[in-house]
Amino acid sequence: MKIAVQRECFDVNAEIGTLCAGRLDVGAVASFIGYARGVNDGSDVSAMTLEHYPGMTEKAIAALADEAAARWPFIDATIVHRIGRLLPGDPIVLVLVASRHRGEAFAACEYIMDALKTRAPFWKKEETPEGERWVEARASDEAAAARWQLPRQKM
């Protein structure tokens, strides 16, 4: 699995090519690309800065990918998350999951993205006409992540 936290932009086609290179068992690649928005919570956003804790962030993302691999039999995954100052329209995150069949690819990709939004140690600060502000966690992101919880087994 490729896990990268970087300032540089990513090339989606190159990442898919690398993920699938030499693999004849890949039948599907599901992808998610997240972009910086120019509006959030009713305010214009001129830029966003993403900060992280080096080392800890990559380890947390790898753990999320391992959790997904334990649930769905996918072949490989690529997760790239950008940091630094980003402008509206800039790509922020890329999640690719290669599998034999589309169902596993879609489910694992969605799971990884939901987990990234709620459990990866990133901090976002937006620049708005009113000034800078830290972005708080969204209840909708928590709800999306909560649906992946397995029911407790009865004893």
Contacts in CASP RR format, 6 or more apart in sequence:
PFRMAT RR
TARGET T0000
AUTHOR 0000-0000-0000
METHOD contacts of the structure
MODEL  1
MKIAVQRECFDVNAEIGTLCAGRLDVGAVASFIGYARGVNDGSDVSAMTL
EHYPGMTEKAIAALADEAAARWPFIDATIVHRIGRLLPGDPIVLVLVASR
HRGEAFAACEYIMDALKTRAPFWKKEETPEGERWVEARASDEAAAARWQL
PRQKM
1 62 0 8 1.000
1 65 0 8 1.000
1 69 0 8 1.000
1 76 0 8 1.000
1 77 0 8 1.000
1 78 0 8 1.000
1 79 0 8 1.000
2 15 0 8 1.000
2 18 0 8 1.000
2 19 0 8 1.000
2 77 0 8 1.000
2 78 0 8 1.000
2 79 0 8 1.000
2 80 0 8 1.000
3 58 0 8 1.000
3 61 0 8 1.000
3 62 0 8 1.000
3 65 0 8 1.000
3 79 0 8 1.000
4 10 0 8 1.000
4 79 0 8 1.000
4 80 0 8 1.000
4 81 0 8 1.000
5 52 0 8 1.000
5 54 0 8 1.000
5 57 0 8 1.000
5 58 0 8 1.000
5 61 0 8 1.000
5 80 0 8 1.000
5 81 0 8 1.000
5 82 0 8 1.000
5 83 0 8 1.000
6 80 0 8 1.000
6 81 0 8 1.000
6 82 0 8 1.000
6 83 0 8 1.000
7 82 0 8 1.000
7 83 0 8 1.000
7 84 0 8 1.000
8 82 0 8 1.000
9 82 0 8 1.000
9 90 0 8 1.000
9 91 0 8 1.000
10 80 0 8 1.000
10 82 0 8 1.000
10 91 0 8 1.000
10 94 0 8 1.000
12 31 0 8 1.000
12 33 0 8 1.000
12 94 0 8 1.000
15 78 0 8 1.000
15 80 0 8 1.000
15 94 0 8 1.000
15 96 0 8 1.000
16 29 0 8 1.000
16 31 0 8 1.000
16 96 0 8 1.000
18 78 0 8 1.000
19 26 0 8 1.000
19 29 0 8 1.000
19 76 0 8 1.000
19 77 0 8 1.000
19 78 0 8 1.000
19 96 0 8 1.000
19 98 0 8 1.000
20 26 0 8 1.000
20 29 0 8 1.000
20 98 0 8 1.000
23 75 0 8 1.000
23 76 0 8 1.000
23 98 0 8 1.000
25 75 0 8 1.000
25 100 0 8 1.000
26 75 0 8 1.000
26 98 0 8 1.000
26 99 0 8 1.000
26 100 0 8 1.000
27 98 0 8 1.000
27 99 0 8 1.000
27 100 0 8 1.000
27 101 0 8 1.000
27 102 0 8 1.000
28 98 0 8 1.000
28 99 0 8 1.000
28 100 0 8 1.000
28 101 0 8 1.000
28 102 0 8 1.000
28 103 0 8 1.000
28 104 0 8 1.000
28 105 0 8 1.000
28 106 0 8 1.000
29 96 0 8 1.000
29 97 0 8 1.000
29 98 0 8 1.000
29 105 0 8 1.000
30 96 0 8 1.000
30 97 0 8 1.000
30 99 0 8 1.000
30 102 0 8 1.000
30 103 0 8 1.000
30 105 0 8 1.000
30 106 0 8 1.000
30 108 0 8 1.000
30 109 0 8 1.000
30 110 0 8 1.000
31 94 0 8 1.000
31 95 0 8 1.000
31 96 0 8 1.000
31 97 0 8 1.000
31 109 0 8 1.000
32 93 0 8 1.000
32 94 0 8 1.000
32 95 0 8 1.000
32 109 0 8 1.000
32 110 0 8 1.000
32 113 0 8 1.000
33 91 0 8 1.000
33 93 0 8 1.000
33 94 0 8 1.000
34 91 0 8 1.000
34 92 0 8 1.000
34 93 0 8 1.000
34 94 0 8 1.000
35 89 0 8 1.000
35 90 0 8 1.000
35 91 0 8 1.000
35 92 0 8 1.000
36 45 0 8 1.000
36 47 0 8 1.000
36 48 0 8 1.000
36 86 0 8 1.000
36 87 0 8 1.000
36 88 0 8 1.000
36 89 0 8 1.000
36 90 0 8 1.000
36 91 0 8 1.000
36 92 0 8 1.000
37 45 0 8 1.000
37 88 0 8 1.000
37 89 0 8 1.000
38 44 0 8 1.000
38 45 0 8 1.000
38 46 0 8 1.000
38 88 0 8 1.000
38 89 0 8 1.000
39 45 0 8 1.000
40 126 0 8 1.000
40 135 0 8 1.000
43 126 0 8 1.000
43 128 0 8 1.000
43 129 0 8 1.000
43 130 0 8 1.000
44 128 0 8 1.000
44 129 0 8 1.000
45 88 0 8 1.000
45 126 0 8 1.000
45 127 0 8 1.000
45 128 0 8 1.000
46 87 0 8 1.000
46 88 0 8 1.000
46 127 0 8 1.000
46 128 0 8 1.000
46 129 0 8 1.000
47 85 0 8 1.000
47 86 0 8 1.000
47 87 0 8 1.000
47 88 0 8 1.000
47 126 0 8 1.000
47 127 0 8 1.000
48 85 0 8 1.000
48 86 0 8 1.000
48 124 0 8 1.000
48 125 0 8 1.000
48 126 0 8 1.000
48 127 0 8 1.000
48 135 0 8 1.000
49 84 0 8 1.000
49 85 0 8 1.000
49 86 0 8 1.000
49 124 0 8 1.000
49 125 0 8 1.000
49 127 0 8 1.000
50 81 0 8 1.000
50 82 0 8 1.000
50 83 0 8 1.000
50 84 0 8 1.000
50 86 0 8 1.000
50 92 0 8 1.000
50 122 0 8 1.000
50 123 0 8 1.000
50 124 0 8 1.000
51 83 0 8 1.000
51 84 0 8 1.000
51 122 0 8 1.000
51 123 0 8 1.000
51 124 0 8 1.000
51 125 0 8 1.000
52 81 0 8 1.000
52 83 0 8 1.000
52 121 0 8 1.000
52 122 0 8 1.000
52 123 0 8 1.000
53 121 0 8 1.000
56 121 0 8 1.000
57 81 0 8 1.000
57 120 0 8 1.000
57 121 0 8 1.000
57 122 0 8 1.000
60 119 0 8 1.000
60 120 0 8 1.000
60 121 0 8 1.000
61 79 0 8 1.000
61 81 0 8 1.000
61 116 0 8 1.000
61 120 0 8 1.000
64 112 0 8 1.000
64 115 0 8 1.000
64 116 0 8 1.000
64 119 0 8 1.000
64 120 0 8 1.000
65 77 0 8 1.000
65 79 0 8 1.000
65 112 0 8 1.000
67 111 0 8 1.000
67 115 0 8 1.000
68 74 0 8 1.000
68 77 0 8 1.000
68 97 0 8 1.000
68 108 0 8 1.000
68 111 0 8 1.000
68 112 0 8 1.000
68 115 0 8 1.000
69 77 0 8 1.000
69 108 0 8 1.000
71 107 0 8 1.000
71 108 0 8 1.000
71 111 0 8 1.000
72 99 0 8 1.000
72 103 0 8 1.000
72 104 0 8 1.000
72 107 0 8 1.000
72 108 0 8 1.000
72 111 0 8 1.000
73 99 0 8 1.000
73 100 0 8 1.000
73 104 0 8 1.000
74 97 0 8 1.000
74 98 0 8 1.000
74 99 0 8 1.000
74 104 0 8 1.000
74 105 0 8 1.000
74 108 0 8 1.000
75 98 0 8 1.000
75 99 0 8 1.000
75 100 0 8 1.000
76 97 0 8 1.000
76 98 0 8 1.000
77 95 0 8 1.000
77 96 0 8 1.000
77 97 0 8 1.000
77 98 0 8 1.000
77 108 0 8 1.000
77 112 0 8 1.000
78 94 0 8 1.000
78 95 0 8 1.000
78 96 0 8 1.000
79 93 0 8 1.000
79 94 0 8 1.000
79 95 0 8 1.000
79 96 0 8 1.000
79 112 0 8 1.000
79 116 0 8 1.000
80 93 0 8 1.000
80 94 0 8 1.000
81 92 0 8 1.000
81 93 0 8 1.000
81 94 0 8 1.000
81 116 0 8 1.000
81 120 0 8 1.000
81 122 0 8 1.000
82 90 0 8 1.000
82 91 0 8 1.000
82 92 0 8 1.000
82 93 0 8 1.000
83 122 0 8 1.000
86 92 0 8 1.000
93 113 0 8 1.000
93 116 0 8 1.000
95 109 0 8 1.000
95 112 0 8 1.000
95 113 0 8 1.000
95 116 0 8 1.000
96 109 0 8 1.000
97 104 0 8 1.000
97 105 0 8 1.000
97 106 0 8 1.000
97 108 0 8 1.000
97 109 0 8 1.000
97 112 0 8 1.000
98 105 0 8 1.000
99 105 0 8 1.000
99 108 0 8 1.000
111 148 0 8 1.000
114 141 0 8 1.000
114 144 0 8 1.000
114 145 0 8 1.000
114 147 0 8 1.000
114 148 0 8 1.000
115 145 0 8 1.000
115 148 0 8 1.000
117 138 0 8 1.000
117 141 0 8 1.000
117 144 0 8 1.000
117 145 0 8 1.000
118 137 0 8 1.000
118 141 0 8 1.000
118 142 0 8 1.000
118 144 0 8 1.000
118 145 0 8 1.000
119 145 0 8 1.000
123 134 0 8 1.000
124 134 0 8 1.000
124 135 0 8 1.000
125 132 0 8 1.000
125 133 0 8 1.000
125 134 0 8 1.000
125 135 0 8 1.000
126 132 0 8 1.000
126 133 0 8 1.000
126 134 0 8 1.000
126 135 0 8 1.000
END
